[in-house]
Structures are given as C-alpha cells and as structure tokens.
Amino acid sequence: MITQTMVQPSFWIEDNIQISHVRGLNLFKFTDDLQSRLEVLIDRKKAGVLSAEEVTGLVPLGRMKR
C-alpha cells in the first residue's frame, strides 16, 4: 500500500471525517455533508464548470476515496 500525503487539504475535511476502530483497524467514513459536497464537485468537474477553488477542494478528497 502506498501512502500519499495531502499537501493542501480542504479546511472542512478534519471535521467531516468519522474514524472508527473496528477489529484492530482504523476505518474512516465521510459524513453525509462531505459525501454530498464530493458528489457536487465531481458533477461540476464532469460538466467542465469547476472553479480553481473547487479543484483545490476536490483533489484531496479524490486521494482519500482510492
């Protein structure tokens, strides 16, 4: 497994990720709000109307979803 460091994470990531300890593993889950935001950003990217600020917010999220 390759670990990637996020250089410029969005400011709202820290409050919107839930971490659970399950059977010796730390699992993370996006809150409903963060998941919705990710879906909006992906839709805007597909439509070609993503702003530079939104790209900065989407890149760290995309790395976490791999």
Predicted model as a PDB file, atoms N, CA, C, CB and O in Angstrom, pLDDT in the B-factor column:
MODEL        1                                                                  
ATOM      1  N   MET A   1       0.845  -1.177   0.000  1.00 56.00           N  
ATOM      2  CA  MET A   1       0.000   0.000   0.000  1.00 56.00           C  
ATOM      3  C   MET A   1       0.890   1.240   0.000  1.00 56.00           C  
ATOM      4  CB  MET A   1      -0.962  -0.002   1.221  1.00 56.00           C  
ATOM      5  O   MET A   1       1.874   1.308   0.737  1.00 56.00           O  
ATOM      6  N   ILE A   2       0.539   2.211  -0.829  1.00 56.00           N  
ATOM      7  CA  ILE A   2       1.286   3.457  -0.920  1.00 56.00           C  
ATOM      8  C   ILE A   2       0.499   4.540  -0.189  1.00 56.00           C  
ATOM      9  CB  ILE A   2       1.547   3.856  -2.409  1.00 56.00           C  
ATOM     10  O   ILE A   2      -0.688   4.739  -0.447  1.00 56.00           O  
ATOM     11  N   THR A   3       1.165   5.230   0.716  1.00 54.00           N  
ATOM     12  CA  THR A   3       0.529   6.313   1.457  1.00 54.00           C  
ATOM     13  C   THR A   3       0.859   7.629   0.772  1.00 54.00           C  
ATOM     14  CB  THR A   3       0.991   6.329   2.943  1.00 54.00           C  
ATOM     15  O   THR A   3       2.013   7.888   0.430  1.00 54.00           O  
ATOM     16  N   GLN A   4      -0.168   8.467   0.572  1.00 50.00           N  
ATOM     17  CA  GLN A   4       0.038   9.773  -0.029  1.00 50.00           C  
ATOM     18  C   GLN A   4      -0.286  10.842   1.000  1.00 50.00           C  
ATOM     19  CB  GLN A   4      -0.827   9.947  -1.302  1.00 50.00           C  
ATOM     20  O   GLN A   4      -1.250  10.722   1.756  1.00 50.00           O  
ATOM     21  N   THR A   5       0.518  11.875   1.019  1.00 49.00           N  
ATOM     22  CA  THR A   5       0.289  12.999   1.914  1.00 49.00           C  
ATOM     23  C   THR A   5      -0.428  14.093   1.156  1.00 49.00           C  
ATOM     24  CB  THR A   5       1.615  13.521   2.509  1.00 49.00           C  
ATOM     25  O   THR A   5      -0.041  14.440   0.040  1.00 49.00           O  
ATOM     26  N   MET A   6      -1.473  14.638   1.757  1.00 47.00           N  
ATOM     27  CA  MET A   6      -2.190  15.735   1.134  1.00 47.00           C  
ATOM     28  C   MET A   6      -1.472  17.030   1.463  1.00 47.00           C  
ATOM     29  CB  MET A   6      -3.666  15.781   1.603  1.00 47.00           C  
ATOM     30  O   MET A   6      -1.282  17.366   2.632  1.00 47.00           O  
ATOM     31  N   VAL A   7      -1.077  17.747   0.440  1.00 44.00           N  
ATOM     32  CA  VAL A   7      -0.328  18.977   0.636  1.00 44.00           C  
ATOM     33  C   VAL A   7      -1.241  20.114   1.062  1.00 44.00           C  
ATOM     34  CB  VAL A   7       0.415  19.352  -0.634  1.00 44.00           C  
ATOM     35  O   VAL A   7      -0.897  20.878   1.965  1.00 44.00           O  
ATOM     36  N   GLN A   8      -2.394  20.236   0.427  1.00 48.00           N  
ATOM     37  CA  GLN A   8      -3.306  21.323   0.733  1.00 48.00           C  
ATOM     38  C   GLN A   8      -4.718  20.782   0.972  1.00 48.00           C  
ATOM     39  CB  GLN A   8      -3.308  22.357  -0.403  1.00 48.00           C  
ATOM     40  O   GLN A   8      -5.591  20.982   0.127  1.00 48.00           O  
ATOM     41  N   PRO A   9      -4.965  20.114   2.079  1.00 51.00           N  
ATOM     42  CA  PRO A   9      -6.312  19.590   2.303  1.00 51.00           C  
ATOM     43  C   PRO A   9      -7.299  20.726   2.533  1.00 51.00           C  
ATOM     44  CB  PRO A   9      -6.324  18.627   3.499  1.00 51.00           C  
ATOM     45  O   PRO A   9      -6.947  21.785   3.052  1.00 51.00           O  
ATOM     46  N   SER A  10      -8.509  20.486   2.145  1.00 54.00           N  
ATOM     47  CA  SER A  10      -9.556  21.478   2.364  1.00 54.00           C  
ATOM     48  C   SER A  10      -9.804  21.643   3.852  1.00 54.00           C  
ATOM     49  CB  SER A  10     -10.855  21.077   1.640  1.00 54.00           C  
ATOM     50  O   SER A  10      -9.676  20.688   4.618  1.00 54.00           O  
ATOM     51  N   PHE A  11     -10.153  22.838   4.255  1.00 56.00           N  
ATOM     52  CA  PHE A  11     -10.301  23.138   5.677  1.00 56.00           C  
ATOM     53  C   PHE A  11     -11.422  22.349   6.337  1.00 56.00           C  
ATOM     54  CB  PHE A  11     -10.548  24.606   5.865  1.00 56.00           C  
ATOM     55  O   PHE A  11     -11.402  22.166   7.554  1.00 56.00           O  
ATOM     56  N   TRP A  12     -12.395  21.878   5.572  1.00 57.00           N  
ATOM     57  CA  TRP A  12     -13.540  21.200   6.182  1.00 57.00           C  
ATOM     58  C   TRP A  12     -13.364  19.697   6.275  1.00 57.00           C  
ATOM     59  CB  TRP A  12     -14.784  21.503   5.404  1.00 57.00           C  
ATOM     60  O   TRP A  12     -14.259  19.016   6.776  1.00 57.00           O  
ATOM     61  N   ILE A  13     -12.272  19.163   5.825  1.00 63.00           N  
ATOM     62  CA  ILE A  13     -12.087  17.710   5.885  1.00 63.00           C  
ATOM     63  C   ILE A  13     -12.006  17.211   7.330  1.00 63.00           C  
ATOM     64  CB  ILE A  13     -10.819  17.307   5.123  1.00 63.00           C  
ATOM     65  O   ILE A  13     -12.637  16.213   7.677  1.00 63.00           O  
ATOM     66  N   GLU A  14     -11.245  17.891   8.159  1.00 70.00           N  
ATOM     67  CA  GLU A  14     -10.998  17.411   9.518  1.00 70.00           C  
ATOM     68  C   GLU A  14     -12.283  17.184  10.313  1.00 70.00           C  
ATOM     69  CB  GLU A  14     -10.120  18.391  10.253  1.00 70.00           C  
ATOM     70  O   GLU A  14     -12.390  16.201  11.047  1.00 70.00           O  
ATOM     71  N   ASP A  15     -13.249  18.076  10.176  1.00 78.00           N  
ATOM     72  CA  ASP A  15     -14.491  17.968  10.940  1.00 78.00           C  
ATOM     73  C   ASP A  15     -15.503  17.026  10.308  1.00 78.00           C  
ATOM     74  CB  ASP A  15     -15.108  19.324  11.097  1.00 78.00           C  
ATOM     75  O   ASP A  15     -16.514  16.702  10.931  1.00 78.00           O  
ATOM     76  N   ASN A  16     -15.254  16.586   9.097  1.00 82.00           N  
ATOM     77  CA  ASN A  16     -16.269  15.817   8.380  1.00 82.00           C  
ATOM     78  C   ASN A  16     -15.853  14.388   8.046  1.00 82.00           C  
ATOM     79  CB  ASN A  16     -16.624  16.524   7.122  1.00 82.00           C  
ATOM     80  O   ASN A  16     -16.424  13.755   7.158  1.00 82.00           O  
ATOM     81  N   ILE A  17     -14.875  13.900   8.752  1.00 82.00           N  
ATOM     82  CA  ILE A  17     -14.474  12.505   8.594  1.00 82.00           C  
ATOM     83  C   ILE A  17     -14.626  11.823   9.946  1.00 82.00           C  
ATOM     84  CB  ILE A  17     -13.002  12.385   8.057  1.00 82.00           C  
ATOM     85  O   ILE A  17     -14.132  12.304  10.966  1.00 82.00           O  
ATOM     86  N   GLN A  18     -15.317  10.698   9.930  1.00 83.00           N  
ATOM     87  CA  GLN A  18     -15.514   9.939  11.151  1.00 83.00           C  
ATOM     88  C   GLN A  18     -14.590   8.730  11.118  1.00 83.00           C  
ATOM     89  CB  GLN A  18     -17.001   9.508  11.315  1.00 83.00           C  
ATOM     90  O   GLN A  18     -14.555   7.992  10.133  1.00 83.00           O  
ATOM     91  N   ILE A  19     -13.848   8.533  12.191  1.00 84.00           N  
ATOM     92  CA  ILE A  19     -12.930   7.399  12.272  1.00 84.00           C  
ATOM     93  C   ILE A  19     -13.463   6.414  13.304  1.00 84.00           C  
ATOM     94  CB  ILE A  19     -11.485   7.865  12.639  1.00 84.00           C  
ATOM     95  O   ILE A  19     -13.812   6.787  14.424  1.00 84.00           O  
ATOM     96  N   SER A  20     -13.518   5.157  12.900  1.00 87.00           N  
ATOM     97  CA  SER A  20     -13.986   4.093  13.781  1.00 87.00           C  
ATOM     98  C   SER A  20     -12.900   3.031  13.920  1.00 87.00           C  
ATOM     99  CB  SER A  20     -15.299   3.468  13.243  1.00 87.00           C  
ATOM    100  O   SER A  20     -12.188   2.727  12.964  1.00 87.00           O  
ATOM    101  N   HIS A  21     -12.784   2.479  15.110  1.00 90.00           N  
ATOM    102  CA  HIS A  21     -11.833   1.403  15.353  1.00 90.00           C  
ATOM    103  C   HIS A  21     -12.624   0.096  15.302  1.00 90.00           C  
ATOM    104  CB  HIS A  21     -11.082   1.583  16.739  1.00 90.00           C  
ATOM    105  O   HIS A  21     -13.470  -0.153  16.161  1.00 90.00           O  
ATOM    106  N   VAL A  22     -12.347  -0.740  14.292  1.00 91.00           N  
ATOM    107  CA  VAL A  22     -13.080  -1.987  14.095  1.00 91.00           C  
ATOM    108  C   VAL A  22     -12.087  -3.126  13.913  1.00 91.00           C  
ATOM    109  CB  VAL A  22     -14.034  -1.888  12.873  1.00 91.00           C  
ATOM    110  O   VAL A  22     -11.294  -3.128  12.971  1.00 91.00           O  
ATOM    111  N   ARG A  23     -12.138  -4.089  14.818  1.00 93.00           N  
ATOM    112  CA  ARG A  23     -11.287  -5.288  14.741  1.00 93.00           C  
ATOM    113  C   ARG A  23      -9.819  -4.951  14.492  1.00 93.00           C  
ATOM    114  CB  ARG A  23     -11.786  -6.210  13.639  1.00 93.00           C  
ATOM    115  O   ARG A  23      -9.163  -5.558  13.646  1.00 93.00           O  
ATOM    116  N   GLY A  24      -9.326  -3.986  15.233  1.00 92.00           N  
ATOM    117  CA  GLY A  24      -7.919  -3.629  15.128  1.00 92.00           C  
ATOM    118  C   GLY A  24      -7.573  -2.720  13.960  1.00 92.00           C  
ATOM    119  O   GLY A  24      -6.399  -2.427  13.733  1.00 92.00           O  
ATOM    120  N   LEU A  25      -8.570  -2.271  13.221  1.00 92.00           N  
ATOM    121  CA  LEU A  25      -8.340  -1.391  12.076  1.00 92.00           C  
ATOM    122  C   LEU A  25      -8.975  -0.028  12.331  1.00 92.00           C  
ATOM    123  CB  LEU A  25      -8.907  -2.017  10.779  1.00 92.00           C  
ATOM    124  O   LEU A  25     -10.020   0.060  12.976  1.00 92.00           O  
ATOM    125  N   ASN A  26      -8.361   1.013  11.839  1.00 89.00           N  
ATOM    126  CA  ASN A  26      -8.961   2.346  11.875  1.00 89.00           C  
ATOM    127  C   ASN A  26      -9.593   2.609  10.521  1.00 89.00           C  
ATOM    128  CB  ASN A  26      -7.902   3.447  12.228  1.00 89.00           C  
ATOM    129  O   ASN A  26      -8.898   2.730   9.512  1.00 89.00           O  
ATOM    130  N   LEU A  27     -10.910   2.696  10.506  1.00 88.00           N  
ATOM    131  CA  LEU A  27     -11.652   2.937   9.272  1.00 88.00           C  
ATOM    132  C   LEU A  27     -12.174   4.368   9.286  1.00 88.00           C  
ATOM    133  CB  LEU A  27     -12.821   1.920   9.109  1.00 88.00           C  
ATOM    134  O   LEU A  27     -12.517   4.901  10.341  1.00 88.00           O  
ATOM    135  N   PHE A  28     -12.233   4.986   8.109  1.00 84.00           N  
ATOM    136  CA  PHE A  28     -12.799   6.323   8.053  1.00 84.00           C  
ATOM    137  C   PHE A  28     -14.019   6.346   7.144  1.00 84.00           C  
ATOM    138  CB  PHE A  28     -11.754   7.330   7.569  1.00 84.00           C  
ATOM    139  O   PHE A  28     -14.143   5.554   6.211  1.00 84.00           O  
ATOM    140  N   LYS A  29     -14.909   7.274   7.447  1.00 86.00           N  
ATOM    141  CA  LYS A  29     -16.131   7.438   6.679  1.00 86.00           C  
ATOM    142  C   LYS A  29     -16.408   8.923   6.568  1.00 86.00           C  
ATOM    143  CB  LYS A  29     -17.329   6.684   7.333  1.00 86.00           C  
ATOM    144  O   LYS A  29     -16.255   9.662   7.541  1.00 86.00           O  
ATOM    145  N   PHE A  30     -16.817   9.365   5.382  1.00 86.00           N  
ATOM    146  CA  PHE A  30     -17.214  10.757   5.207  1.00 86.00           C  
ATOM    147  C   PHE A  30     -18.592  10.958   5.827  1.00 86.00           C  
ATOM    148  CB  PHE A  30     -17.218  11.154   3.701  1.00 86.00           C  
ATOM    149  O   PHE A  30     -19.442  10.069   5.778  1.00 86.00           O  
ATOM    150  N   THR A  31     -18.803  12.132   6.410  1.00 89.00           N  
ATOM    151  CA  THR A  31     -20.150  12.460   6.873  1.00 89.00           C  
ATOM    152  C   THR A  31     -21.032  12.650   5.639  1.00 89.00           C  
ATOM    153  CB  THR A  31     -20.153  13.750   7.783  1.00 89.00           C  
ATOM    154  O   THR A  31     -20.528  12.780   4.524  1.00 89.00           O  
ATOM    155  N   ASP A  32     -22.323  12.665   5.841  1.00 91.00           N  
ATOM    156  CA  ASP A  32     -23.253  12.864   4.724  1.00 91.00           C  
ATOM    157  C   ASP A  32     -22.995  14.194   4.016  1.00 91.00           C  
ATOM    158  CB  ASP A  32     -24.704  12.809   5.223  1.00 91.00           C  
ATOM    159  O   ASP A  32     -23.066  14.270   2.789  1.00 91.00           O  
ATOM    160  N   ASP A  33     -22.695  15.243   4.790  1.00 87.00           N  
ATOM    161  CA  ASP A  33     -22.416  16.556   4.199  1.00 87.00           C  
ATOM    162  C   ASP A  33     -21.189  16.518   3.294  1.00 87.00           C  
ATOM    163  CB  ASP A  33     -22.216  17.599   5.298  1.00 87.00           C  
ATOM    164  O   ASP A  33     -21.218  17.061   2.189  1.00 87.00           O  
ATOM    165  N   LEU A  34     -20.124  15.888   3.748  1.00 84.00           N  
ATOM    166  CA  LEU A  34     -18.903  15.821   2.949  1.00 84.00           C  
ATOM    167  C   LEU A  34     -19.111  14.949   1.718  1.00 84.00           C  
ATOM    168  CB  LEU A  34     -17.740  15.281   3.790  1.00 84.00           C  
ATOM    169  O   LEU A  34     -18.603  15.270   0.643  1.00 84.00           O  
ATOM    170  N   GLN A  35     -19.844  13.858   1.856  1.00 87.00           N  
ATOM    171  CA  GLN A  35     -20.135  12.995   0.707  1.00 87.00           C  
ATOM    172  C   GLN A  35     -20.938  13.759  -0.336  1.00 87.00           C  
ATOM    173  CB  GLN A  35     -20.902  11.732   1.151  1.00 87.00           C  
ATOM    174  O   GLN A  35     -20.674  13.641  -1.533  1.00 87.00           O  
ATOM    175  N   SER A  36     -21.913  14.538   0.108  1.00 90.00           N  
ATOM    176  CA  SER A  36     -22.717  15.345  -0.816  1.00 90.00           C  
ATOM    177  C   SER A  36     -21.850  16.374  -1.528  1.00 90.00           C  
ATOM    178  CB  SER A  36     -23.861  16.047  -0.067  1.00 90.00           C  
ATOM    179  O   SER A  36     -21.990  16.579  -2.734  1.00 90.00           O  
ATOM    180  N   ARG A  37     -20.952  17.023  -0.783  1.00 85.00           N  
ATOM    181  CA  ARG A  37     -20.056  18.016  -1.372  1.00 85.00           C  
ATOM    182  C   ARG A  37     -19.162  17.369  -2.427  1.00 85.00           C  
ATOM    183  CB  ARG A  37     -19.197  18.685  -0.280  1.00 85.00           C  
ATOM    184  O   ARG A  37     -18.948  17.943  -3.494  1.00 85.00           O  
ATOM    185  N   LEU A  38     -18.644  16.188  -2.136  1.00 85.00           N  
ATOM    186  CA  LEU A  38     -17.807  15.463  -3.090  1.00 85.00           C  
ATOM    187  C   LEU A  38     -18.585  15.172  -4.367  1.00 85.00           C  
ATOM    188  CB  LEU A  38     -17.287  14.153  -2.470  1.00 85.00           C  
ATOM    189  O   LEU A  38     -18.061  15.350  -5.466  1.00 85.00           O  
ATOM    190  N   GLU A  39     -19.819  14.729  -4.234  1.00 90.00           N  
ATOM    191  CA  GLU A  39     -20.638  14.410  -5.403  1.00 90.00           C  
ATOM    192  C   GLU A  39     -20.919  15.654  -6.239  1.00 90.00           C  
ATOM    193  CB  GLU A  39     -21.954  13.765  -4.970  1.00 90.00           C  
ATOM    194  O   GLU A  39     -20.905  15.585  -7.468  1.00 90.00           O  
ATOM    195  N   VAL A  40     -21.176  16.792  -5.590  1.00 90.00           N  
ATOM    196  CA  VAL A  40     -21.401  18.050  -6.310  1.00 90.00           C  
ATOM    197  C   VAL A  40     -20.150  18.446  -7.085  1.00 90.00           C  
ATOM    198  CB  VAL A  40     -21.804  19.177  -5.331  1.00 90.00           C  
ATOM    199  O   VAL A  40     -20.230  18.829  -8.251  1.00 90.00           O  
ATOM    200  N   LEU A  41     -18.989  18.351  -6.428  1.00 87.00           N  
ATOM    201  CA  LEU A  41     -17.739  18.716  -7.093  1.00 87.00           C  
ATOM    202  C   LEU A  41     -17.457  17.805  -8.289  1.00 87.00           C  
ATOM    203  CB  LEU A  41     -16.573  18.654  -6.099  1.00 87.00           C  
ATOM    204  O   LEU A  41     -17.004  18.275  -9.332  1.00 87.00           O  
ATOM    205  N   ILE A  42     -17.717  16.525  -8.145  1.00 88.00           N  
ATOM    206  CA  ILE A  42     -17.500  15.592  -9.255  1.00 88.00           C  
ATOM    207  C   ILE A  42     -18.428  15.923 -10.416  1.00 88.00           C  
ATOM    208  CB  ILE A  42     -17.719  14.136  -8.797  1.00 88.00           C  
ATOM    209  O   ILE A  42     -18.004  15.906 -11.571  1.00 88.00           O  
ATOM    210  N   ASP A  43     -19.692  16.223 -10.120  1.00 92.00           N  
ATOM    211  CA  ASP A  43     -20.645  16.595 -11.169  1.00 92.00           C  
ATOM    212  C   ASP A  43     -20.199  17.872 -11.888  1.00 92.00           C  
ATOM    213  CB  ASP A  43     -22.053  16.789 -10.572  1.00 92.00           C  
ATOM    214  O   ASP A  43     -20.284  17.963 -13.112  1.00 92.00           O  
ATOM    215  N   ARG A  44     -19.723  18.857 -11.115  1.00 91.00           N  
ATOM    216  CA  ARG A  44     -19.245  20.104 -11.711  1.00 91.00           C  
ATOM    217  C   ARG A  44     -18.002  19.870 -12.563  1.00 91.00           C  
ATOM    218  CB  ARG A  44     -18.945  21.133 -10.620  1.00 91.00           C  
ATOM    219  O   ARG A  44     -17.826  20.510 -13.600  1.00 91.00           O  
ATOM    220  N   LYS A  45     -17.141  18.954 -12.125  1.00 88.00           N  
ATOM    221  CA  LYS A  45     -15.944  18.629 -12.905  1.00 88.00           C  
ATOM    222  C   LYS A  45     -16.336  17.983 -14.226  1.00 88.00           C  
ATOM    223  CB  LYS A  45     -15.008  17.695 -12.108  1.00 88.00           C  
ATOM    224  O   LYS A  45     -15.782  18.321 -15.272  1.00 88.00           O  
ATOM    225  N   LYS A  46     -17.285  17.059 -14.186  1.00 91.00           N  
ATOM    226  CA  LYS A  46     -17.744  16.398 -15.406  1.00 91.00           C  
ATOM    227  C   LYS A  46     -18.365  17.401 -16.378  1.00 91.00           C  
ATOM    228  CB  LYS A  46     -18.757  15.299 -15.065  1.00 91.00           C  
ATOM    229  O   LYS A  46     -18.238  17.259 -17.594  1.00 91.00           O  
ATOM    230  N   ALA A  47     -19.040  18.417 -15.830  1.00 93.00           N  
ATOM    231  CA  ALA A  47     -19.680  19.441 -16.663  1.00 93.00           C  
ATOM    232  C   ALA A  47     -18.686  20.489 -17.155  1.00 93.00           C  
ATOM    233  CB  ALA A  47     -20.796  20.123 -15.885  1.00 93.00           C  
ATOM    234  O   ALA A  47     -19.021  21.317 -18.002  1.00 93.00           O  
ATOM    235  N   GLY A  48     -17.459  20.452 -16.622  1.00 91.00           N  
ATOM    236  CA  GLY A  48     -16.438  21.398 -17.042  1.00 91.00           C  
ATOM    237  C   GLY A  48     -16.606  22.793 -16.467  1.00 91.00           C  
ATOM    238  O   GLY A  48     -16.136  23.764 -17.059  1.00 91.00           O  
ATOM    239  N   VAL A  49     -17.269  22.910 -15.324  1.00 92.00           N  
ATOM    240  CA  VAL A  49     -17.515  24.221 -14.723  1.00 92.00           C  
ATOM    241  C   VAL A  49     -16.910  24.328 -13.325  1.00 92.00           C  
ATOM    242  CB  VAL A  49     -19.012  24.496 -14.659  1.00 92.00           C  
ATOM    243  O   VAL A  49     -17.387  25.108 -12.500  1.00 92.00           O  
ATOM    244  N   LEU A  50     -15.883  23.564 -13.060  1.00 86.00           N  
ATOM    245  CA  LEU A  50     -15.236  23.554 -11.758  1.00 86.00           C  
ATOM    246  C   LEU A  50     -14.277  24.743 -11.645  1.00 86.00           C  
ATOM    247  CB  LEU A  50     -14.483  22.220 -11.534  1.00 86.00           C  
ATOM    248  O   LEU A  50     -13.420  24.940 -12.506  1.00 86.00           O  
ATOM    249  N   SER A  51     -14.428  25.529 -10.583  1.00 87.00           N  
ATOM    250  CA  SER A  51     -13.548  26.685 -10.371  1.00 87.00           C  
ATOM    251  C   SER A  51     -12.205  26.213  -9.796  1.00 87.00           C  
ATOM    252  CB  SER A  51     -14.221  27.725  -9.416  1.00 87.00           C  
ATOM    253  O   SER A  51     -12.076  25.076  -9.343  1.00 87.00           O  
ATOM    254  N   ALA A  52     -11.220  27.099  -9.822  1.00 83.00           N  
ATOM    255  CA  ALA A  52      -9.899  26.759  -9.273  1.00 83.00           C  
ATOM    256  C   ALA A  52      -9.998  26.425  -7.791  1.00 83.00           C  
ATOM    257  CB  ALA A  52      -8.907  27.919  -9.485  1.00 83.00           C  
ATOM    258  O   ALA A  52      -9.323  25.512  -7.314  1.00 83.00           O  
ATOM    259  N   GLU A  53     -10.831  27.153  -7.060  1.00 81.00           N  
ATOM    260  CA  GLU A  53     -11.017  26.884  -5.626  1.00 81.00           C  
ATOM    261  C   GLU A  53     -11.637  25.511  -5.401  1.00 81.00           C  
ATOM    262  CB  GLU A  53     -11.898  27.967  -4.985  1.00 81.00           C  
ATOM    263  O   GLU A  53     -11.264  24.797  -4.470  1.00 81.00           O  
ATOM    264  N   GLU A  54     -12.583  25.150  -6.256  1.00 83.00           N  
ATOM    265  CA  GLU A  54     -13.231  23.849  -6.122  1.00 83.00           C  
ATOM    266  C   GLU A  54     -12.261  22.706  -6.464  1.00 83.00           C  
ATOM    267  CB  GLU A  54     -14.472  23.782  -7.028  1.00 83.00           C  
ATOM    268  O   GLU A  54     -12.336  21.630  -5.870  1.00 83.00           O  
ATOM    269  N   VAL A  55     -11.360  22.939  -7.413  1.00 82.00           N  
ATOM    270  CA  VAL A  55     -10.349  21.929  -7.743  1.00 82.00           C  
ATOM    271  C   VAL A  55      -9.488  21.659  -6.518  1.00 82.00           C  
ATOM    272  CB  VAL A  55      -9.468  22.388  -8.941  1.00 82.00           C  
ATOM    273  O   VAL A  55      -9.160  20.510  -6.225  1.00 82.00           O  
ATOM    274  N   THR A  56      -9.121  22.722  -5.801  1.00 78.00           N  
ATOM    275  CA  THR A  56      -8.316  22.584  -4.582  1.00 78.00           C  
ATOM    276  C   THR A  56      -9.049  21.747  -3.543  1.00 78.00           C  
ATOM    277  CB  THR A  56      -7.973  23.966  -3.999  1.00 78.00           C  
ATOM    278  O   THR A  56      -8.415  21.004  -2.794  1.00 78.00           O  
ATOM    279  N   GLY A  57     -10.364  21.852  -3.485  1.00 73.00           N  
ATOM    280  CA  GLY A  57     -11.148  21.051  -2.551  1.00 73.00           C  
ATOM    281  C   GLY A  57     -11.345  19.625  -3.008  1.00 73.00           C  
ATOM    282  O   GLY A  57     -11.458  18.718  -2.184  1.00 73.00           O  
ATOM    283  N   LEU A  58     -11.387  19.416  -4.303  1.00 75.00           N  
ATOM    284  CA  LEU A  58     -11.661  18.081  -4.838  1.00 75.00           C  
ATOM    285  C   LEU A  58     -10.434  17.179  -4.818  1.00 75.00           C  
ATOM    286  CB  LEU A  58     -12.183  18.191  -6.251  1.00 75.00           C  
ATOM    287  O   LEU A  58     -10.561  15.984  -4.549  1.00 75.00           O  
ATOM    288  N   VAL A  59      -9.278  17.706  -5.089  1.00 71.00           N  
ATOM    289  CA  VAL A  59      -8.062  16.886  -5.191  1.00 71.00           C  
ATOM    290  C   VAL A  59      -7.808  16.066  -3.925  1.00 71.00           C  
ATOM    291  CB  VAL A  59      -6.855  17.777  -5.474  1.00 71.00           C  
ATOM    292  O   VAL A  59      -7.605  14.856  -4.030  1.00 71.00           O  
ATOM    293  N   PRO A  60      -7.810  16.676  -2.725  1.00 66.00           N  
ATOM    294  CA  PRO A  60      -7.574  15.856  -1.527  1.00 66.00           C  
ATOM    295  C   PRO A  60      -8.652  14.793  -1.305  1.00 66.00           C  
ATOM    296  CB  PRO A  60      -7.493  16.749  -0.304  1.00 66.00           C  
ATOM    297  O   PRO A  60      -8.358  13.695  -0.833  1.00 66.00           O  
ATOM    298  N   LEU A  61      -9.884  15.119  -1.642  1.00 63.00           N  
ATOM    299  CA  LEU A  61     -10.967  14.147  -1.466  1.00 63.00           C  
ATOM    300  C   LEU A  61     -10.799  12.970  -2.412  1.00 63.00           C  
ATOM    301  CB  LEU A  61     -12.329  14.810  -1.693  1.00 63.00           C  
ATOM    302  O   LEU A  61     -11.044  11.823  -2.036  1.00 63.00           O  
ATOM    303  N   GLY A  62     -10.390  13.250  -3.615  1.00 61.00           N  
ATOM    304  CA  GLY A  62     -10.165  12.181  -4.581  1.00 61.00           C  
ATOM    305  C   GLY A  62      -9.083  11.234  -4.127  1.00 61.00           C  
ATOM    306  O   GLY A  62      -9.176  10.029  -4.362  1.00 61.00           O  
ATOM    307  N   ARG A  63      -8.070  11.749  -3.489  1.00 56.00           N  
ATOM    308  CA  ARG A  63      -6.985  10.894  -2.987  1.00 56.00           C  
ATOM    309  C   ARG A  63      -7.477  10.003  -1.867  1.00 56.00           C  
ATOM    310  CB  ARG A  63      -5.806  11.743  -2.499  1.00 56.00           C  
ATOM    311  O   ARG A  63      -7.000   8.877  -1.721  1.00 56.00           O  
ATOM    312  N   MET A  64      -8.414  10.479  -1.078  1.00 51.00           N  
ATOM    313  CA  MET A  64      -8.894   9.693   0.064  1.00 51.00           C  
ATOM    314  C   MET A  64      -9.849   8.596  -0.379  1.00 51.00           C  
ATOM    315  CB  MET A  64      -9.584  10.599   1.083  1.00 51.00           C  
ATOM    316  O   MET A  64      -9.972   7.584   0.311  1.00 51.00           O  
ATOM    317  N   LYS A  65     -10.519   8.762  -1.495  1.00 49.00           N  
ATOM    318  CA  LYS A  65     -11.520   7.805  -1.931  1.00 49.00           C  
ATOM    319  C   LYS A  65     -10.911   6.601  -2.632  1.00 49.00           C  
ATOM    320  CB  LYS A  65     -12.503   8.475  -2.842  1.00 49.00           C  
ATOM    321  O   LYS A  65     -11.646   5.664  -2.942  1.00 49.00           O  
ATOM    322  N   ARG A  66      -9.617   6.572  -2.897  1.00 43.00           N  
ATOM    323  CA  ARG A  66      -8.984   5.451  -3.610  1.00 43.00           C  
ATOM    324  C   ARG A  66      -9.008   4.190  -2.803  1.00 43.00           C  
ATOM    325  CB  ARG A  66      -7.560   5.785  -3.969  1.00 43.00           C  
ATOM    326  O   ARG A  66      -8.516   3.157  -3.257  1.00 43.00           O  
TER     327      ARG A  66                                                      
ENDMDL                                                                          
END                                                                             
